Amino acid sequence: MNQSIEFPEREWWNAEYQAVCFIALVNGFQVTCAISSAALSVRYGRDASPLTTFQQHRWDLEDEASDAIRDGSEDAQGWVWLS
């Protein structure tokens, strides 16, 4: 399936989920993507805040989110979680 996926620079910290959330626009529709603070720490260490860590590794995480979206990896709420 050919999907147009864009990532506007709109990330935020979600305290309830202890995750950095970010938006993907998929053929004009908004999809919420997220990665937990714990997953960021395992991948990249704890040298900075989760939001700063996300921003430093944005391109790799957006590539991974694109693959997950293409694979249809949304949860029951329609979110894409990176592990």
ABEGO torsion letter per residue (X at the ends): XBBBBBBBBBBBBBAAAGBBBBBBBBGGBBBBBBBBAAAAAAAAEAABBAAAAAAAAAAAAAAAAAAAAAAGABBAAGBBBBX
